[in-house]
Amino acid sequence: MSEIPCEKNEELRRKILDFAEVLKTEAHKLGEHGLDEQDFYQSGLFRGAIERIRGQFSASMKEKRGFVALVLDHMQSGGYIAHWQSAGEANRHDYSVRLNNGRTACIELKGCLDGNNTNIFERPPHADEFILWSVCSNPGADPRHNVWSGIHTRLSAEMIDRNQRIDGLVVWDWICGTTARPCPKLWDTPDRLTEVGPYRLPPPCIYLFPGTVPSVRNNPNPRINQLEDVGILQAMHACFQGRDDEVNEVGISVAHRGADIVRSTRISRSGEIRRASDPTPIRRA
């Protein structure tokens, strides 16, 4: 029972921690810096190099955008969507997709969902559908923590507080289905991988959100979208061999508790609740 079928690779996590310790104590032996051990660590060279590498990994969106472009190109060439385009730097969303039924789906690209960037989104006024797409390129990340943190801690509160409707979420990137993040969907059916450019991708993890924004007075427990309500997610599901019993439903309900507005979040899959919260206050500074 979990909010997402996959989980972090504990063996890989242990190896990352072990290698980090080795790197901290043996880094002075690498390269041609000409410093002895004490001068090497006191000079700031090691820390500076680490910060530079960290910044290069976190700041660059090139690989993420390249991945999304390959996926959307594959969907377009297969006839699952009519057309797509990058929304450009001037817009708050990242991609605009014209669906086969003429509707417009807008996509906001996110990272691992556990950071403050998850809270930054704005549904475009012209969007018939609006989804978030989590591309988490950190192999050591914990997908279960990230998904719950994103959906309950961040997104549900933002939706209610700012009256922002999100139709769904897809959690899916090039690490899915690899040794770093094994995909349970492939255990009995490894042929469900789809080749897209250099990647071999399992079916995406799809989360359907409420079709309207929860409201204490008028809409305390809104109906959850069905797959046919969100065409871009339905197209991904069909194109990449998804199964209906793998689709997640996110229920969000709100109520008053004293002076607080509280929301409860539950994630269901195949008719079973996989995780649910207690009523949690919405706090804003």
Secondary structure, DSSP 8 states (H G I E B T S, - for coil): --SSS----HHHHHHHHHHHHHHHHHGGGSSS----HHHHHHTTHHHHHHHHHHHHHHH--HHHHHHHHHHHHHHHHTTSSSEEEE--TTSSSSEEEE-TTS-EEEEEEESSSSSGGGG-----TT-SEEEEEE----TT--HHHHHHIIIIIIIIHHHHHHT----EEEE--TTBTBTTB--GGGSS-GGG-EEETTEEE---EEEE-BSS--BTTTBSS--B--GGG-HHHHHHHHHTT--GGG-EEEEEEEEEETTEEEEEEEEEETTEEEEE---EE----
